[in-house]
Amino acid sequence: MEIASLGALRQYQNTQNALKPDIATGAKAKSGAQENALAKGVEEFSNVFKTVEQTAHSFATGKADAHSVVEAMANAELALETAVTVRNRVVEAYQELLRMPV
């Protein structure tokens, strides 16, 4: 195994740990029928990567075809790009607030 792939594996494991809904939200924030939108978004984001992991495992064991793996990876890439874009917008908004005169 290459050193670069070990680093990528470590980053993937760190991301998985960070995306666990119980850790990211403190506890599943449910108040009656309404769920916190942020917690729901984090959970859906986590589910996308779980699906990729399951599909890749199925492919490795011969239970899935390559097309389903590529499709799952494309969905994960789109979800990650969306999350990064949202994060960047939040950071930009925060920086704009800091620049405002009081």
Long-range contacts (C-beta under 8 A, 24 or more apart in sequence): 15-49, 16-46, 16-49, 19-45, 19-46, 19-49, 20-46, 21-46, 45-79, 45-83, 48-75, 48-76, 48-79, 49-76, 49-79, 51-75, 51-76, 52-76
